[in-house]
Amino acid sequence: MYKKDFPFFENSSVTYLDNAATTQKPKEVINKVVDYYTHFCSNTHRSNHGDANKATKEFEATRETLKTFINATYTKEIIFTKGVSECLNMLASTFAKEFKTIIISSLEHHSNITPWHMQGRSLHKGLEVVNVKQNLEFDFEHFEELLKANPNSFVSITHVSNAFGVTHDIKEIARLTHKYDSYLLVDAAQSLAHFKVDVQDLDVDFYAMSSHKTFGPTGVGALYVKKELLEKLPVYQTGGATINDVSFERSIMLDAPYKYEAGTQNIAGVIGFKKALDYLNNITLKKVHEVENELYYYLHNELKKIEDIVLYNNTKNAIGSKSFNIKNINSEDIGILLDKMHIAVRAGHHCAQPIMKKLNIDGTIRVSIAFYNTKEDIDIFIKGLKKAIMMLKD
Ligand SMILES: Cc1ncc(COP(=O)(O)O)c(C=O)c1O
């Protein structure tokens, strides 16, 4: 029903079930990017001519839309970046750098592990990792133990695991984080496209978002920063458009959010991102969640019927991604055969090698759904999977 809104599906015969890697874009997003380059391509926040003013207005309209989308309090709490990876690197090299201890979870994407290593931290040397339980759920007891032993820490946790779809109870994580005088950054790469987020209700301090995982253009992200922390957040990079006044003696920065957005931004991408958010607002995230839930359980039940399957995320609160293996078959071999059948999934470690190592596996096959997928897509995938298994077992 929704595929007609996405030009990719008109032009491709692929059964696309790799939405955790990136999502397809509705035609409004593509048209807006083309419109910008075709009709009013100009820089933002600099020149004062008609096209430049239009570009600036549309750029700022995305900030306003995103503010409302996540229920932030002020527009200036939204800082544009290149994506979640840049948000995490920005905080790791500024605000979070001063903390003695960084606490992450076992289910983090490499983007929330390597920035901490770059600062010379490693396990038990400035970096602590919250365990997961047998069913991959967050171990709250262990989390509280870590916080008790390390008050005034910086906690950085993913909202939804990209490898397994497991969803963390961020509200409870925020409550405990603040109880121990610590700060919370949440990686929202895999949550924003799937359910309604309210940063005030969750009480997060920082929320890192990605446009391309949310039906918008690539190379765009945004960091939500709680207003009272904006004063404490050091500038990450400087240059054009971050400065109020410069002499050879000194630079006086602009106020937030501009002092955090150095150089010419991905204007077309930011403007296009608004169209993705408008599109989602139109369908409503409630509907998105409903459609995806139904697909998720259909997929789960179909997978359960397959002989020798090992399913990893049997938790009630999983979203988007479903991971599994077939005993004695390499996940990447299945991925290659599915690709030959024009079925796009991801096989391998999903940029989450530490949890794969903990589980003693090289990787998994990950099927990740979006609301435009259908039961028919899942039927095609299951049929392809059975064929691949047959070929590899012979
Ligand atoms: C959980 C998670 N965090 C971070 C990232 C990196 O996001 P971005 O591509 O916006 O830098 C990804 C991308 O796969 C992800 O799934």
PDBQT file of the ligand as one rigid body, heavy atoms in Angstrom, charges set to zero:
ROOT
HETATM    1  C1  LIG A 401      22.598   1.727  16.128  1.00  0.00    +0.000 C 
HETATM    2  C2  LIG A 401      23.373   2.546  15.136  1.00  0.00    +0.000 A 
HETATM    3  N1  LIG A 401      24.143   3.549  15.580  1.00  0.00    +0.000 NA
HETATM    4  C3  LIG A 401      24.833   4.325  14.727  1.00  0.00    +0.000 A 
HETATM    5  C4  LIG A 401      24.806   4.115  13.370  1.00  0.00    +0.000 A 
HETATM    6  C5  LIG A 401      25.536   5.053  12.460  1.00  0.00    +0.000 C 
HETATM    7  O1  LIG A 401      24.606   5.961  11.931  1.00  0.00    +0.000 OA
HETATM    8  P1  LIG A 401      24.951   6.987  10.778  1.00  0.00    +0.000 P 
HETATM    9  O2  LIG A 401      24.989   6.200   9.490  1.00  0.00    +0.000 OA
HETATM   10  O3  LIG A 401      23.852   8.005  10.798  1.00  0.00    +0.000 OA
HETATM   11  O4  LIG A 401      26.271   7.596  11.102  1.00  0.00    +0.000 OA
HETATM   12  C6  LIG A 401      24.030   3.065  12.862  1.00  0.00    +0.000 A 
HETATM   13  C7  LIG A 401      24.044   2.760  11.425  1.00  0.00    +0.000 C 
HETATM   14  O5  LIG A 401      23.920   1.615  11.017  1.00  0.00    +0.000 OA
HETATM   15  C8  LIG A 401      23.277   2.272  13.770  1.00  0.00    +0.000 A 
HETATM   16  O6  LIG A 401      22.514   1.281  13.336  1.00  0.00    +0.000 OA
ENDROOT
TORSDOF 0
